[in-house]
């Protein structure tokens, strides 16, 4: 564990103790290497006036990427906060580095009012992986370089993911659901496409063969209706009434028609198209 200390403006780290014993430290980087901790450690830092006066400090914190995964060739927003400490206003540059071939912006600037107290400034930028980037984990490095100070860096890991070529039903079945009602039926039976075949029955107020969110598939509009599912003998308790995408108006794909009802393990889950 590497502990990064915040030295007050005009002072210099002079000594450190850990659990009462003298411990080594890096006065320039203002860090204490605690190694692998297995118990609580008490760290006491001592400061003295010295050559550190006037040295500005800044580091990137609270880094985040959204969404957590990005497609090849898709821009990815990166946000964070510059935390700074100095005798006045701390200025400098914040930059981001990424794997070779990625699109990264030019370094931006920051200006944080400090006057001996820690200050913060948010920043936002973006990166873009090439269109041929293989799926996997990649590391970004954000670096702040204060004027009259030492650069500091922090890393954030992102995931590059490629869209699956499988159809939606196949992806659902890869989750091995204990029940999977696709609701693309034409009769009164809600067919369970899982290996357990716990078929249900559409009750009054259920209209099949309606438009749904998946092109080429139909859906069911529940206008007061529901699917009645029998108990599964010797298996998980799935009996009862399952209701999804309740639509109090017309059977309309924009008004809440249900595309599927799925029940993995003991949890009932239903998906709808449109509001609700």
N, C-alpha and C positions, 0 to 999 in steps of 0.2 A: 504494500500500500504506500503510495506516494502522497504525502500531505503537503499541500500548497498553502503557505501562510501569506497573510496580507500585512506587509510591513507599513506602519504609519509613515506618512510623508515626513521627511527630515530625519528618519531613524534608520538604523542598520541592524539586522539580526546579529546578535553577538554570542548567544549560547542557547542550547536546548537540552532539556532533560526529558527522559521518558521513564515513567514510573520511578522517579527520583534519581535515576542514573544518567550521567552525562552521555549525550548522544550526538553523533555526527550530523552535519547539515550542510546545505549549499546556500551560502549567504547571497550569492548573485541571483540564483534562480528562486531563492526564498522557499526552498523545499526541504522536507525531512523524509527520508526513506525509512519507513517503519517495517519493511519486509512483510512477511506473511503473518498476520495477526491471528491468534487463536483465543485471545481473551481481551478484556477491556484494557486500553492503554491510556495513561494520563500524560499528556504532553504539555510542557511548560516552556514557553519561548521568552527569551530576554532580549531587549533591544537597547541600543545605545546610539547617541548622536554620532554621525560619521559621514563617510563619503556618499552614503546613499541619498543624501538630501537632494531634492530636485528630480530624482529618478521617477518617471511615470510608469505605472503598471496598468495593463489592460489584458483581459482574457475573454475568449468566447464562452458563453454559458447558455444553458437551456436550449440546446440545439434540437431541432425537430424537422422531420420531413413529412409531407402529406401529399398524397397517400403514402402508406408504408411500402407499397410496391409500385413499380413503374414499368410500363412497356418499353421495349427498345424504340428509340426515336421519339419518345414522349418527354416533354419538359417536366421537371420535378421541382416544385417550390422548396426552398430551404430557408428556415427562419431561425433566429437566435437572438441573444442579448450580449452586448459588450459590457462587461463589468470593469470599471476603471477606478484608479486611485492615484492622486497626484497632488501637488501643492497648489494647483490652479485648475484650469480647464485642460483636460487630457484629450489631445487630438491624435489621429493616426489613421491607419488603413486596415480594413478587414478584407481578407481574400479567401478564396476557396480553391482547393485543388482536388482533382478527380483522376480516375484512371486515364491512361493515354487514349486519345481519340475522342474523349467526351467534350462537349461544348460547355465552357465555363465563362462567366462574365469577368470583366476587368475588375480590379480591386476597387472597393468602395471606401468611403471615408467615414469617420466618426468624430464626434466632438462631445465630450462628457464633462459637465461641470462637477468638480470634485472639491477643491480647496481643503484637502485633508480628510474628506469623507468619501466613502464608496458611492459611486454613481453608476447609473445604467442607461443604456440606449439600445433599443431594439433595431434589428436589421432584417432585411429579407433579400433573397437572391434566388437563383435557380440554376440547375444543371440539366444537361440532356445527354443521355447515353446514345451512341450511334445506333442506327437501325439494325445493324447486324450483331449487337451485343448479345452474347449467350446468357441464358438465364442463370442467376446465381446471386451471391452476396458480394457487395462492393463497398469500399470504404471511401468516404469523403473526409477531407481535412480542412477545417476552418482555422485561419490564423489571424490574430490581431497583432499589429505592429505599432506600438505607441511611439510618438516622437520622444526622443530622449529616454527610450526604454527598451526592454528586451521583448522580442516576439514571444507569443504564447499560442499554443494550438490545442484544439480538441477534435476528436474524431466522431463521426456518426456513420452507422452502417445502414445501407439501403438494399432492397431486394429488387432485382430486375426479373420480371416474369413474362413469359410469352403466352398468349391466349391459347387455350385448348382448342383443338379441332374437333373434339367429340361433341355430339349433340347433347342438349340439356338433360334428357332422360338418362343417357349413359352416365353423365357426371353424377346425377343423383344416385344411381345404382352403385357407383363406386364407393358411396358412403355406407353401403350395406344397411339401408333402413329396414326396420322391423315391419314397416308397412309403407306402401307408396301408392296413393290413389292419384292417378294422373288426371282424372276428370275429363277425359276425352271420349267419354262413353256416349252411346246413342240410345240406350235403353234405360231401364229403371235400376240397373245394377251398377254400382260404383266399383269397378274392378281394381283389386289390389295387385300391382305388378311386382310386389316383392315375392320371394320364394315361399312366403307363408300363406298367401292367397286369402287374406282376411277381407273378403268382399263385403261391401256395404250396400245399403238400399237407399235410393233417393226418395225423399218424402215430398209431400205436396208443397208446392212453392219453389221447386227446383226445375230449372229449364236448361236442358243440355244443348250441345252443339252451338254454343255462342262464341263470339269472337273473344280471343284471349291475347295475352302479351307476347306469346311465342308464335312467330309466323309459321303457318302450316298446321298448327294444333288448335283444337277447339277448347272451350271452357264451359263452366256451368255458372249460371246466375242463380244465386240464392235470394229469392224475394220472399222471406219467411220460411223457406225450406231448409232442409239439412240432410246429412247422410247419417243413417243409423247403422252402427257397426256392432256385430255380435261379439260376445266374449270369445277369446281364443282359448280353446281347450288345452290345458297343460302348458300354457305359455304365458307371455306377458299380458297384463290386464289392459285390454284395449277396447272393451265394450263401452257402449254409451252413445251419445249423440255428438257428432263433430259438425261444427258450423264454421264455414269460412266465407269471407267476402260478402257479408250481408249487404244486400242492396235493397233499400226501401222504395226505389223508383223503378224505372224501366230496366230491362235487361240490356245493358249498354256497356261496351268494353271500357268506357271512360268513367263508369259509375260504380265500379267495384266488383266486376265478375271475377270469380275465383278460377285460377288455372290448376291448382293442385292442392291436395291435403296430404301431408306426409307426417308420419309418426315414427321418428327414430327413438329407440328405447322406450321410456315411459313418457316422453314429452310429446304433446300434441303440437303440431306446427301447421299453419296454413298460410298460403301466399295468395295475394290478390293483385289484380290489375287495376290501376287507377286509384282514386282516393280510398282511404280506409284500410 
